[in-house]
C-alpha cells in the first residue's frame, strides 16, 4: 500500500473539454467551490467504497478531528481505530436486494475513539468513477445527547424517588401497592403462591418520646437496612406507615413465609441501634397471611396479615402469628 497522503479534494469526472463551450471550464470552479463549502461545514463528511470500505474522501472537519489518512485505508481503520468492519455499519440499510439505493438513513451513535455522539445521515451514491459508495454526514450532537441523557437520568431518579421511602430506602406505600397488585394478578394467573408479612415496631412512640425523633429515624433506617439484607430480589419490601412495614413474597409457601417472619423477628430482637450515648433495642410484632383464590384485591390479603399482626400485639408483642391459625 502506498504511503502517500490521500487527496482532500473531490475528484472530477474525466470528460473531453471543448474550449468553445463556456461550461467546459466551469468544472474546476464548481469542484473548488463545493470543496470550500464542505471544508467549512461543522460536520464530518466522508465517502467510503461500498464493498471494500476504502476511505475515498474526508472533509477538513475530519482531518482536524480525526487526523489524516493514507491511500487504501478503510473507514473503520481511520474513523473507529478498529481492525475489522464495524458491527453497526449501515451499508445493508442503504441498498435494496437489487443493489439499488434506498435513500437516506438517519441514526445516532457514540464514536469509540473520541467518545462523542453523532447524528449520521448515510446514503448510497454513485462516485465519480461509477462505483457505489457510502456518503455519510456526521454532525456532533454530544452536548445535546449529554443533556438528553442527564434529563433521562434525572427523570429516572425522580421516578425512583417517588417510589422510595427516603428514610429507609425501601419502597414507599405507593410503590408497594403498585407492584403488589401486579404480583397478585400474576399469582392468580399462574396459580402460584403469594405470602404477605406485616410487622409493626413495638413501643415505637416511647422511643420518639424518650430519645427524640432523630433516634426514631435511626431505628427506622437500621430496620430498613436489615430488611433489605434479608429479602430476595423478587420480594417487595416497603415502609407503609410510620413504623409499619410490609413484605410480599411471590412463590413462597406458608412454611417459608413463617420461617422468614420468625427470622426477621429474631434479628430485630438482636438489633442494637446506637444513638449518641444510648443503645436502642427495638422489637416488632408480625402477622403472616397467604393469598387465597377469593382474594381479588391486594388489600384483602393485607387486611388478614394486619389482623394476625394485631393479635401478636395483643398477646404481648415481639411474636409472629399466622392468619387464620389463631
Secondary structure, DSSP 8 states (H G I E B T S, - for coil): ---SB---S---------TT-GGGGHHHHHHHHHHHHHHT-SSEEEEEETTT-BEEEE-HHHHHHH---BTT-BHHHHHH--SS--TT--HHHHB-TTS-B---EEEEEE-TTT--EEEEEEEEEE-TTS-EEEEEEEEE-HHHHHHHHHHHHHHHHHHHHHHB-TTT-SB-HHHHHHHHHHHHHHHHHHT--EEEEEEEETTHHHHHHHH-HHHHHHHHHHHHHHHHHHS-TT-EEEE-SSSEEEEEEET--HHHHHHHHHHHHHHHHH--EEETTEEE---EEEEEEE--TT--SHHHHHHHHHHHHHHHHHTTSS-EEESS--
